[in-house]
Amino acid sequence: KGHQHIVEVSYLEIYNERVRDLLDPAQKKTSLRVRENPKTGVYVDGLTTAPAGTLDDVLHILRDGNRIRTVGATAMNQHSSRSHAILTIYFVQVDTAFVQSERRQ
């Protein structure tokens, strides 16, 4: 009661010291910048977030991102990933009573 929950997901890849947004395939050649905000901490500038209302939404985003990850053959595995990936789930609780009182003012 009086609260709304918002779930968003971001998915990035780090490969050869480059950060790439796995939710935005158009940025394949672009390396995003890692920055730090003194109040909120470390973040990736320009990183896409996508709404995820269900577990299936999150799994769909994960599968789509995995399709464009950098892979290359190794002696042990011909489909080995050559990168690190970070999936972040943002869970935000909004006090709807507060938002409604702000709208009235």
Secondary structure, DSSP 8 states (H G I E B T S, - for coil): --EEEEEEEEEEEEETTEEEETT-GGGTT---EEEEETTTEEEEET---EE--SHHHHHHHHHHHHHTS-B---SS-TT-B-SEEEEEEEEEEEEHHHHHHHHH-
